[in-house]
Amino acid sequence: MREVIAYTDGSCYWRTRQGGWGLYLTYVDEDGTLIHEKEVYEQCEDTTIGRMEIVPIIKAIELLTPLKKNINYSIVSDSEYAINTCHKQWFLTWQAQNWEGRKNADLWKRFYGLFVKYDLSRIKFIHTRGHNKGSKKYIRGNNIADRLAGKWKSEKTYYPYPGDDEHPLNEIFGNSPLGQQQDFW
């Protein structure tokens, strides 16, 4: 089955609280052949590394929902905190506790809203070790997401993710089969 893999990463310098996040979206065929790819990144001010690891996961879900049939979905990150919160559904406990004392509660509330609205059980949340130490399958994608997350250091521009239009994948994947709703879905 074809698969969309979203590689996410965050970067932040704690002294200046400047940072950025990167999202590398790939659409691969059954045999792993890359069909289409898209890079998305953003520079952020007054932030933390935790926020920069969470935001691209949320952005990926916002871009990919509603999930299409006959496609597998994976989100890969080198942040154990972010992946464990999603995969092990720690956010459900936090929500039951009214988010009390929870860092980044605004982001986890946003994630929870997506969880309630869409069936996210079809998304595999995968942790990989960063900096060329993870699974060979994910090294390239993780390195690209890492590079995108660090672009804030040299570039003051960013590629925002598409707005809340009806079919955001059209803008992300363009003329690839994934972006052509009438032919693909």
PyMOL commands that set and color helices and strands:
alter all, ss='L'
color gray80, all
select helices_A, chain A and resi 49-64+80-87+90-96+105-117+120-122+136-153+168-173+177-179+181-184
alter helices_A, ss='H'
color red, helices_A
select strands_A, chain A and resi 2-13+18-28+34-44+71-77+123-127
alter strands_A, ss='S'
color yellow, strands_A
deselect
rebuild
show_as cartoon
